[in-house]
Amino acid sequence: MRFADGSYKAAAVVLAGALALGLATAPLRAPGNPVPPAPGGGAGVSLAMLGGWRTLAADGCWLRAMAAWERRDAPALQATLRLTVLADPRPVTFWTQGARFLGYDVPAWRLAELAARGPVPAAVRQRIEEEQAQQALRWLDEARIHHPDHSAVAIEQAGLHLHRRHDWAAAAECYRRAAELPGAPWFAARLHGELLRRLGRHAEAYAWLVRLHPRLPAGDEAAAADLVLARIRELEVRLGVPPNRAYRAP
């Protein structure tokens, strides 16, 4: 179905407007309080009326989010991200890309605004980065409700812990969770083992990598079976594993 002028974009704008009746000012929710199913009325009525148009409405909201991102408008970005996933939470990209906006781009904008007025103390920088990382992590906690078996969500959380919060233990746990989900990329399991090793949890790292290596396809470069085997040998030396008890590669 097309509008009279043949424009899908016009349809998206109208449908996004229907959503906006109840959702335009919806904030990002606090930890442990994910987006609930609408019981009826307000946003629930809008979504029910959209029916099969939800995908188009979500795309329209996503375009608005991109426009907010381009002009570095954090409040508008947050509101339109919320509209997008309330319209259609199924595309995992809405969640993972949204987390990157919240966890990486928004703190950069906030810090740039402060830097324009003078030097930014390290403590202030750390506080802002932590605030935004936590907001992005809460966003991804909601994503897990809709995508419990999608490794990309856990991998995105791992990246936030690793690169923004510098919490290797939390990142390792997220990579472990990702690695145990169907279709997870091999690097998730490898990074779990690598972080355990860097944390000094050598026995855990060794046990994990020994279980992982036999499952790695030898001809798949992404699986990095040779690298994993090299890490196993390094850990055997560190742990003092006797030759007769060393891992025997298949």
C-alpha positions, 0 to 999 in steps of 0.5 A: 500500500502506498500513500497517494503521492507514492511516498513510503517516507510519508507513511513512516512519518504519519505512523511515527506520529501515531506512536509519538502520541504516547511515547515521544517523551518516554525516557530510558528506563532505570536498571531492572525496569525494562520496557513492559508490554502495553496493557492498553490505551496510550502507546498500546493503542497506537501499537495495536493500530499499527499492526503490520505497519510496525516495521515501517513505523520503526524505520521512520523513528530510526531515521529520526534517531539518525537525524538527532545523532547527526546534530548531536542532540542527545535528548532527542536521540534517546527519545527516538531510540525509545520510539524505535524499539517500542515500535519494533524491538525485533531488529537487533541492530536497533539495540546494538547501534543504539548502545554504541550511540549511548555508550560512545558518542553521547559521552564524547558530545558531553565532554566536548561541550565541557571542554569548550568551556575549559579543561575537564578534570579526569574525575569528571571525564570518568564520571560521564563515561561511566554514566553513559556506559551504564545507560548503554548497558541498561539499554542492552539489558532490555535487548536481552529480553527481546533477544535472549539467544543473540550473541551480538547483545552480550558481545556489545556489553562486553565491549562496553565493559572492556573499552569504556569501563575497563572492567576485564572481569565483567567483559570476560563474563559477557564474552563467556555468555556470548560464546555459549549462545547459538551461532556465536562468533569464535572470537567471543570464546577466545576473548573470554579465555584471553581475558581470564589469562590477563586477569591472572586466572590461569587455571580457568583460562587453561580449562576453558581453552582446552575445551574450546580448541577441539571445536575450532575448525582448522581451516577457518581463519576466524577460529584462530585454532593455532593461536588458541593452541599457542595460548594453551602451551603458554599456560601449560608452562605457567601452570607447570603441567607435566608433559604426560598430562599436556593437552593433546591437540586433535 
